[in-house]
Amino acid sequence: MKNRLQDIATLDLYTNKNKIKWLIFTCSVIISFGSIYYTNLLVEELKEREKRQIELLAKALEYASINADNLTFINQEIIQQNTSIPVIVIDAEENIIDYRNIKFKNKATEQDKERTLRRELEAMMAAYDPIITEEAKVYYRNSVLLTSLRFYPYVQLSVILVFGVLAYAVFNQSKVAEQNRVWAGLTKETAHQLGTPIASLMAWIDYLRNSPVWEENKEVIQEMDKDVVKLRMVTERFSSIGSTPSIQSENVFSVVDEAISYLRPRISSKVEMKVNGYSNDIEAMLNRSLFEWVIENICKNAVDAMKGQGVISIDIIKESEKFVFVDITDTGKGMEKGFFKKVFNPGFTTRQRGWGLGLTLAKRIIEGYHRGKVFVKSSEVGVGTTFRIVLHGSKEGISGFKREDFLHQ
């Protein structure tokens, strides 16, 4: 019971992964904007400090022009101490009379310097109002440090974002690989464990065939034999998971009809199952055993959706030389569009008892081994649902397969 609850908690975590992703995304956005907000506060504080420094510089220049006695002290302790804030001083006629911390190109001529100063002056005029003294106007712009600090959080967040995306991709890939190894190991171990009792059951059925009870219980023993054959097939299916199954050209109508023939006596008699092939000789690249498993899983899902009463129609369509479509339509309760992708997630189920792995397995088999596609083609609440399976019509189609080829269908 404890293990069951742990499994349910794990599945709940998986089914709520989108909510968890949004929660993490929201927290990341809050942290990002918090970082930008705090950095902007620092920028504004530094901006005010630089403004006060320029005001002090302007007053020092004004004082130095009037009082020459303390010029050395003012020049060394105030004017020359500005080594980072670009400054240009102009007179009433807008002639440049002084500047600080303006960078020029190497080997710049006087004309080049004049053009550079004028460009800088225009940028300073657009950035801030000047500090005005009696004889001049002092223009300035942000220092390199302040400019760098302004853009630092955006650069930092970009680097973190790139690193996060790469880390997520690597982690997700390793997680998927690990899940696949666990999945393959579990299925192979299951197949191995089933081998011994199945062999024993086959021996007992052979014994019953040759015993006096054969004539009296012939039908029962034959049905038992069918179930044992089915168990062998299930064992083969599990053994195929994790290895490369044989994919070859098969008659789709024949494979589907065989799967349905096995299902009919084992589901509700109130469920009508119909296989509609526009041609009985349509062939596609598939593994018979695994594909029958897919048909069974989707049909069982349909039976549950119809609560054991309704119609399941399977249409086999040769769309082109490239693709063969198998549409499975039920008259069940249907679903909203928001659930079209969720139904294939592990653990997603509407039943009280069930692991929600049937459609997940179908998706793995079709997309992982057959290089095809399975999806909800259409669904309407209260009317029913149609699942579409896309198979390749030839071996060349699998090797040159691109999903975009049939996504428009």
C-alpha positions in Angstrom: 0.0 0.0 0.0 2.8 2.3 0.9 4.6 1.7 -2.4 1.3 2.3 -4.3 0.9 5.7 -2.6 4.5 6.6 -3.5 3.8 5.7 -7.1 0.7 7.8 -7.1 2.6 10.7 -5.7 5.2 10.4 -8.4 2.6 10.2 -11.1 0.8 13.3 -9.6 4.1 15.1 -9.8 4.5 14.1 -13.4 1.0 15.1 -14.4 1.4 18.5 -12.7 4.7 19.1 -14.4 3.3 22.0 -16.4 2.2 23.8 -13.2 5.6 23.2 -11.7 7.3 24.6 -14.8 5.1 27.7 -14.6 5.9 28.0 -10.9 9.6 27.8 -11.6 9.3 30.3 -14.5 7.3 32.7 -12.3 10.0 32.5 -9.6 12.7 33.1 -12.2 10.9 36.1 -13.5 10.5 37.6 -10.0 14.2 37.0 -9.3 15.2 38.5 -12.6 13.1 41.6 -12.2 14.2 41.9 -8.6 17.8 41.9 -9.8 17.1 44.5 -12.5 15.2 46.7 -10.0 18.0 46.6 -7.4 20.6 47.3 -10.1 18.6 50.2 -11.3 18.5 51.6 -7.8 22.3 51.4 -7.7 22.5 53.1 -11.1 20.3 55.9 -10.0 22.4 56.4 -6.9 25.6 56.5 -8.9 24.0 58.8 -11.4 23.1 61.3 -8.7 26.7 61.0 -7.3 28.2 61.7 -10.7 25.9 64.6 -11.1 27.1 66.0 -7.8 30.7 65.5 -8.9 30.1 67.5 -12.1 28.4 70.2 -10.1 31.4 70.4 -7.8 33.7 70.4 -10.9 31.7 73.2 -12.4 32.0 75.3 -9.2 35.7 74.5 -9.0 36.2 75.7 -12.6 34.2 78.8 -11.9 36.1 79.5 -8.7 39.5 78.9 -10.4 38.7 81.4 -13.1 38.0 84.1 -10.5 40.6 83.2 -7.8 44.0 82.2 -9.1 45.5 82.0 -5.6 44.3 78.5 -4.8 44.3 77.3 -8.4 46.9 74.5 -7.7 44.9 72.9 -4.9 41.6 73.2 -6.9 43.2 71.7 -10.0 44.9 68.8 -8.2 42.2 67.9 -5.7 39.0 68.5 -7.7 39.5 69.1 -11.4 42.2 66.4 -12.0 40.4 63.9 -9.8 37.7 63.3 -12.4 39.2 60.4 -14.4 36.0 58.6 -15.4 33.1 61.0 -16.2 33.3 62.4 -19.8 32.9 66.2 -19.6 32.8 69.0 -22.1 32.7 72.7 -21.2 31.4 75.4 -23.6 31.1 79.1 -23.4 28.2 81.3 -24.2 28.9 81.1 -28.0 29.0 77.2 -27.7 32.7 77.1 -28.3 34.4 74.2 -26.6 36.8 75.6 -24.0 37.7 72.4 -22.1 37.0 68.7 -21.9 37.8 65.7 -19.8 37.9 61.9 -20.4 37.1 62.0 -24.1 38.7 59.2 -26.1 40.1 59.9 -29.6 41.3 57.5 -32.3 45.0 56.9 -32.6 46.8 59.6 -34.6 43.7 61.7 -34.7 44.1 65.1 -36.3 42.8 68.3 -34.8 39.8 68.2 -37.2 39.1 64.6 -36.2 39.2 65.6 -32.5 36.9 68.5 -33.2 34.3 66.2 -34.9 34.6 63.7 -32.1 34.0 66.4 -29.5 31.0 67.8 -31.4 29.5 64.3 -31.6 30.1 63.8 -27.9 28.6 67.2 -27.1 25.4 66.3 -29.0 25.1 63.0 -27.1 25.6 64.8 -23.8 23.0 67.5 -24.6 20.5 64.7 -25.3 21.4 62.8 -22.1 21.4 65.5 -19.3 20.8 69.2 -18.7 24.0 71.1 -18.4 25.5 72.5 -15.2 25.4 76.3 -15.8 27.9 78.7 -14.3 28.3 82.4 -14.9 30.7 82.0 -17.7 30.2 78.5 -19.1 28.0 75.4 -19.4 29.3 72.0 -18.3 27.9 69.0 -20.2 28.5 65.4 -19.2 27.3 61.8 -19.7 27.5 58.5 -17.7 30.9 57.1 -17.0 31.9 53.7 -18.4 31.4 52.1 -15.0 27.8 53.4 -14.7 27.0 52.4 -18.3 28.4 48.9 -17.7 26.4 48.6 -14.5 23.2 49.5 -16.3 23.6 46.7 -18.8 25.2 44.2 -16.4 22.0 42.5 -15.1 20.8 41.9 -18.7 24.1 40.4 -19.7 24.1 38.4 -16.5 20.6 37.1 -17.0 21.4 36.2 -20.6 24.4 34.2 -19.6 22.3 32.4 -16.8 19.5 31.8 -19.3 21.9 30.2 -21.9 23.5 28.1 -19.2 20.1 27.1 -17.8 18.8 26.1 -21.2 21.9 24.0 -21.9 21.8 22.4 -18.4 18.1 21.6 -18.8 18.7 20.1 -22.2 21.6 17.9 -20.9 19.6 16.9 -17.8 16.5 16.2 -19.7 18.3 14.1 -22.2 20.1 12.1 -19.5 16.7 11.7 -17.7 15.0 10.4 -20.8 17.9 8.0 -21.4 17.7 6.7 -17.9 13.9 6.3 -18.1 14.4 4.3 -21.4 16.9 2.0 -19.7 14.6 1.4 -16.8 11.7 0.9 -19.1 13.6 -1.6 -21.2 15.0 -3.4 -18.2 11.6 -3.7 -16.6 10.0 -5.1 -19.7 12.8 -7.6 -20.4 12.7 -8.8 -16.8 8.9 -9.2 -17.0 9.2 -11.2 -20.2 11.9 -13.4 -18.6 9.7 -14.0 -15.5 6.7 -14.9 -17.7 8.6 -17.5 -19.6 8.6 -20.3 -17.1 4.9 -20.3 -16.2 3.9 -20.0 -19.8 6.0 -23.0 -20.8 4.3 -24.9 -17.9 0.8 -23.9 -19.1 1.6 -25.0 -22.6 2.7 -28.4 -21.2 -0.6 -28.8 -19.2 -2.7 -27.9 -22.3 -0.9 -30.6 -24.3 -1.6 -33.0 -21.5 -5.3 -32.1 -21.5 -5.5 -32.5 -25.2 -4.4 -36.1 -24.8 -6.5 -36.8 -21.7 -10.0 -38.3 -21.4 -11.5 -34.9 -20.5 -10.6 -33.4 -24.0 -13.9 -34.2 -25.7 -16.0 -33.0 -22.8 -14.0 -29.7 -22.3 -12.8 -29.1 -25.8 -14.0 -25.5 -26.2 -12.7 -24.5 -22.8 -9.3 -26.0 -23.5 -9.1 -24.3 -26.9 -9.9 -20.9 -25.3 -7.2 -21.6 -22.7 -4.8 -22.4 -25.6 -5.7 -19.0 -27.2 -4.9 -17.2 -24.0 -1.6 -19.0 -23.6 -0.7 -18.1 -27.2 -1.6 -14.5 -26.3 0.6 -14.6 -23.2 3.5 -15.8 -25.5 2.8 -12.9 -27.8 2.8 -10.5 -24.9 6.1 -11.9 -23.7 7.6 -11.4 -27.2 6.3 -7.8 -27.1 8.0 -7.1 -23.8 11.2 -8.7 -25.1 11.1 -6.4 -28.1 11.1 -3.3 -25.9 14.7 -1.9 -25.7 15.9 -3.7 -28.7 15.5 -3.0 -32.4 12.4 -4.8 -33.6 12.0 -6.2 -37.1 10.0 -3.6 -39.2 8.8 -5.0 -42.5 6.0 -4.6 -45.0 2.7 -6.1 -43.7 -0.9 -6.1 -44.8 -2.4 -3.5 -42.4 -6.0 -4.9 -42.8 -4.9 -8.4 -41.9 -2.9 -7.2 -38.8 -5.7 -5.0 -37.5 -8.4 -7.6 -38.2 -6.4 -10.2 -36.2 -6.0 -7.9 -33.2 -9.7 -7.1 -33.3 -10.6 -10.8 -33.6 -8.8 -11.4 -30.3 -10.3 -8.5 -28.6 -14.0 -9.1 -29.5 -14.8 -12.0 -27.2 -12.8 -10.3 -24.3 -14.6 -7.0 -24.1 -18.2 -6.1 -23.5 -20.7 -7.7 -26.0 -22.4 -4.2 -26.2 -19.4 -2.8 -28.0 -19.5 -3.2 -31.8 -16.1 -3.2 -33.6 -15.8 -2.5 -37.3 -12.7 -2.6 -39.6 -13.2 -0.5 -42.7 -10.4 -1.0 -45.4 -10.9 0.9 -48.6 -8.7 -1.8 -50.0 -7.7 -5.1 -48.4 -4.2 -5.1 -49.8 -2.9 -1.9 -48.2 0.6 -2.5 -46.9 2.8 -0.5 -44.5 6.1 -0.9 -42.7 5.4 -2.2 -39.2 6.2 -4.9 -36.6 3.1 -7.1 -36.4 3.3 -8.0 -32.7 4.0 -4.5 -31.5 1.4 -2.9 -33.8 -1.3 -5.2 -32.6 -0.4 -4.1 -29.1 -1.0 -0.5 -30.1 -4.4 -1.3 -31.6 -5.4 -3.2 -28.5 -4.3 -0.4 -26.2 -6.2 2.3 -28.1 -9.3 0.1 -28.4 -9.3 -0.8 -24.7 -9.0 3.0 -24.0 -12.0 3.5 -26.3 -14.0 0.8 -24.5 -13.4 2.5 -21.2 -14.4 5.9 -22.7 -17.7 4.4 -23.9 -18.2 2.6 -20.5 -18.6 -0.7 -22.3 -21.3 0.3 -24.8 -20.9 1.9 -28.2 -19.2 1.5 -31.6 -15.5 1.4 -32.5 -14.7 2.0 -36.2 -11.2 1.5 -37.6 -10.6 3.0 -41.0 -7.5 2.0 -42.9 -6.6 4.7 -45.5 -3.7 4.8 -48.0 -3.1 8.5 -48.0 -0.3 8.4 -50.5 2.7 6.2 -51.5 4.4 7.6 -48.5 1.9 7.2 -45.7 -0.9 4.9 -44.5 -3.4 6.2 -41.9 -5.2 4.1 -39.4 -8.1 6.1 -37.8 -9.7 4.6 -34.7 -13.0 6.3 -33.8 -15.2 5.6 -30.8 -18.6 6.9 -29.6 -17.3 7.7 -26.1 -17.5 10.7 -23.9 -14.8 12.7 -25.9 -12.5 15.3 -24.6 -11.6 19.0 -24.7 -8.8 20.1 -27.0 -6.6 20.9 -24.0 -6.3 17.1 -23.3 -5.3 16.1 -26.8 -1.6 15.9 -25.8 -2.0 15.1 -22.1 -3.7 11.7 -22.8 -0.3 10.4 -23.9 1.5 11.4 -20.7 2.5 8.6 -18.3 0.0 8.5 -15.4 -2.7 10.4 -17.1 -6.0 8.5 -16.6 -9.6 9.2 -15.9 -10.2 5.9 -14.3 -10.1 5.3 -10.6 -8.0 2.2 -11.2 -5.4 2.4 -13.8 -1.8 3.5 -14.3 -2.5 5.6 -17.5 0.3 3.8 -19.5 -1.6 2.3 -22.4 -1.5 5.4 -24.7 2.0 6.2 -23.5 3.1 2.8 -24.6 1.3 3.2 -27.9 3.1 6.5 -28.6 6.5 5.0 -27.7 5.9 2.0 -30.1 4.7 4.1 -33.0 7.0 7.1 -32.8 10.1 5.3 -31.3 10.1 2.0 -33.3 7.9 2.7 -36.4 9.1 6.3 -36.8 5.5 7.3 -37.3 3.0 9.4 -35.4 0.0 8.9 -33.2 -2.2 11.7 -32.1 -5.8 12.8 -31.4 -7.2 13.8 -34.8 -10.5 15.1 -33.4 -12.7 14.8 -30.4 -16.0 16.3 -29.3 -17.4 16.1 -25.8 -20.3 13.7 -25.6 -19.8 12.6 -29.2 -16.5 10.6 -29.4 -12.8 10.7 -30.3 -10.7 9.8 -33.3 -7.1 8.7 -32.9 -4.9 8.7 -36.0 -1.9 6.5 -36.5 0.5 7.4 -39.3 2.6 4.6 -40.8 5.2 4.6 -43.5 4.3 2.9 -46.8 7.9 1.9 -47.6 11.2 1.3 -46.1 12.6 4.3 -47.9 10.0 6.5 -46.2 11.2 5.6 -42.7 14.9 6.5 -43.6 13.9 9.8 -45.2 11.1 10.5 -42.7 10.3 14.1 -41.6 7.4 14.9 -39.3 6.5 18.0 -41.3 5.5 15.7 -44.2 2.3 14.7 -42.6 1.6 17.3 -39.9 -0.5 19.3 -42.3 -2.8 16.3 -42.8 
